[in-house]
Amino acid sequence: MILQRLKLRDFRQYRGDNELTFAFGTDKNVTVITGLNGAGKTGIFGALNWVLYGDAAAVKGELVNKAVAGEERLAKASVELHFQHEGTRYVARRIQVRTPSGTEREEEFTLDRLETGGRVVRIPDPSRSVNVILPADARRYFFFDGERIDELSRVGHEADVREAVRSVLKLKVLERAALHLDEVSRESAKALRETGHLTQEQETLIAEREAVNTEMTTAQERLKDLRDAASQLEHELSATRSKLDQMAELRTVQAEEKLVHQSLSMFEAEYEQAAVVLRRAVSGAGPLVAQGAVKRAKEILEEKRARGEIPAGMRQQLIEDLLREGLCICGRHLDDAARSALENRHKSVVPSDVADAVLAAATEVRGLEVRAAIVGRELSEAVTRRETLREQIADTQRREEELHLKLLSDFSEDVAGLERTRQLFDNRLIDTRVETRRVELEIEESKRKLLDILSKLESHEARTGEAQKLKRAYELAVKTGDAARGVLEAFSTDMRGRIEQSTDQIFRELTLKQKTFVGVTVTPDYRLEVEDRFGPGSLVSLSAGERQVLSLSFIAGITRVTGEEAPLVIDTPFGRLSEEVVDNIVEALPKIAKQLVLLVTDREIDDDARKLLEPHIGREYVLRFNDNTSQTSVEVVQ
Amino acid sequence: MGVQDLLSGYLKKLEPDVREILADVILAEQAVIDMDRPRVKEKIREIIDAQVRRGQRV
């Protein structure tokens, strides 16, 4: 299906006629519809779902325009979609009417085929026909809300995925073919019996064949149920094992909590000790406090020394001895000038006891200076240590709190109970697998019996030409029915493998964790599994955004494998995705999808993404909501 | 290569008469848009009868 035009009349907030044409082509296959919140993007999305499938739930609230409903007694809303499928053009049209009592009901749904030459053929069963073109169970993987598509890759949605894949891959066509061929073969057998051309043995063989066929159908259904049950059990087992692993983690957390608690006690004791050291350092910090006074005293001493008011280092006794002996300090006799200088010096020298006191004071001042430096260093070290310890204590307390919370929130279940549950699931899984194998063997045995019966039937000669024809028709119907089932089985296995490969490749292109994720698996029951570098089973730990990327990859994978002409219509495609992921998607998706319709807010596509998308945009619209009229109009972006 | 081409690959492995019937039946099932179930079965009977006639001529 390729979308061509959508026409709205008095639908939701789109008063009057509004029309959108969708882009489709090799290069320009993207249509971008931009609107602010509440502008009517979801209305467009809902209109597509409603016109094709009558899914009013996709459009919340009334469908008929409220303003029109207020003016007209029997107000109507209509949506018309022109689309193309396998070279043929169709027009789907649905009309909703609002009765005077205020209730709404569907008035009309039609599907017309436009033939060459302008002839229009009305298709008698439009719902069924639309369902064949794009099955309802498959369309939600082509028309989807980007923010909810992650559900596709959630555990428990395998049945939906399986149904969608069956529809998209035409497996249902093969299933129907096998079913109808069986019915035709049964009817042929009945005709053979009625013409009386069957021998007793042939009739017996045919009855046996039908019985075996019935047995086999029952066994195949049972096998499907068993495989589903096994899949469910595997999930539950995996979840229980995961909880048990958490229990193992519990012991680690408890051990860490104990260690943290010990560390905290140690740090607190050390902190107390540091406080004592600090107090001691503070009490001995007099020189540090008096550092200013010491400095001033030293300056005064220096000044006095310079002025000669304090001893300059020559003692009074020494000068007196030199004058008395008439000798210089170097041993020569003093001449008059030298004697006069020495006598002057003697006059300025202070008495010895004063000199001693001054010298002692100078020594004391220098000592105080050295002591102040030591005390300063000790104080600084004590303060630093105490600060470090305070930070360590705060960190340790925080970690202890985190561990307490973890112990309270993550490990509330009983280990023994979980272990019992695990054993129970384990046993059930084993039983289911044993039963599955038994049923598989039953089916193999039924197939063998059928071949045997068919071979016996073939060996019988029909007695008349008519009987021969009937018999041949019967045999061909049986063989073709068997062939249809064989092709179905092999083809679906092959398709699953191809989808898996394609999904894996696309996911790795789109995801940001290209080294972390090593592979995507599509299991036989169409469950998506992701393997990261630590092993399989990482689906449960994917974020919603990652699941969205995985689901998109899966849909794109199916689209690529089938090569079908199907549109991807995505409402709010990038709402919660990172910029880099959006860039990856807008680069990849237009090349994978045949037709892409994006309903976006003004903030979803940034400049970088826009540059990547621009070459593929064939049509672009803006939805303008007028607050004065409460109506939206569709504007074409040139 | 689309689904149809891939499916054709599987059909090629069948016996000629069965292959021809199944290919036609699949086409009939795919073109089921305008056809109800009894008409599909009637169409299948026609396909098989045509094959029987071809076989008799051979």
Chai-1 contact restraints between the chains, C-beta under 6 A:
chainA,res_idxA,chainB,res_idxB,connection_type,confidence,min_distance_angstrom,max_distance_angstrom,comment,restraint_id
A,S129,B,I33,contact,1.0,0.0,6.0,A-B,restraint_1
A,V132,B,V32,contact,1.0,0.0,6.0,A-B,restraint_2
A,V132,B,I33,contact,1.0,0.0,6.0,A-B,restraint_3
A,L169,B,V3,contact,1.0,0.0,6.0,A-B,restraint_4
A,K170,B,V3,contact,1.0,0.0,6.0,A-B,restraint_5
A,V173,B,I26,contact,1.0,0.0,6.0,A-B,restraint_6
A,V173,B,E29,contact,1.0,0.0,6.0,A-B,restraint_7
A,V173,B,Q30,contact,1.0,0.0,6.0,A-B,restraint_8
A,R176,B,E29,contact,1.0,0.0,6.0,A-B,restraint_9
A,A177,B,V25,contact,1.0,0.0,6.0,A-B,restraint_10
A,A177,B,I26,contact,1.0,0.0,6.0,A-B,restraint_11
A,A177,B,E29,contact,1.0,0.0,6.0,A-B,restraint_12
A,H180,B,V40,contact,1.0,0.0,6.0,A-B,restraint_13
A,H180,B,K41,contact,1.0,0.0,6.0,A-B,restraint_14
A,H180,B,I44,contact,1.0,0.0,6.0,A-B,restraint_15
A,V184,B,K41,contact,1.0,0.0,6.0,A-B,restraint_16
A,V184,B,I44,contact,1.0,0.0,6.0,A-B,restraint_17
A,V184,B,R45,contact,1.0,0.0,6.0,A-B,restraint_18
A,K469,B,V52,contact,1.0,0.0,6.0,A-B,restraint_19
A,R472,B,V52,contact,1.0,0.0,6.0,A-B,restraint_20
A,A473,B,I48,contact,1.0,0.0,6.0,A-B,restraint_21
A,A473,B,V52,contact,1.0,0.0,6.0,A-B,restraint_22
A,L476,B,I48,contact,1.0,0.0,6.0,A-B,restraint_23
A,L476,B,Q51,contact,1.0,0.0,6.0,A-B,restraint_24
A,A477,B,I48,contact,1.0,0.0,6.0,A-B,restraint_25
A,K479,B,V18,contact,1.0,0.0,6.0,A-B,restraint_26
A,T480,B,V18,contact,1.0,0.0,6.0,A-B,restraint_27
A,T480,B,I21,contact,1.0,0.0,6.0,A-B,restraint_28
A,T480,B,L22,contact,1.0,0.0,6.0,A-B,restraint_29
A,A483,B,L14,contact,1.0,0.0,6.0,A-B,restraint_30
A,A483,B,V18,contact,1.0,0.0,6.0,A-B,restraint_31
A,A483,B,L22,contact,1.0,0.0,6.0,A-B,restraint_32
A,A484,B,L22,contact,1.0,0.0,6.0,A-B,restraint_33
A,V487,B,Y10,contact,1.0,0.0,6.0,A-B,restraint_34
A,F491,B,Y10,contact,1.0,0.0,6.0,A-B,restraint_35
A,T562,B,V3,contact,1.0,0.0,6.0,A-B,restraint_36
A,G563,B,G2,contact,1.0,0.0,6.0,A-B,restraint_37
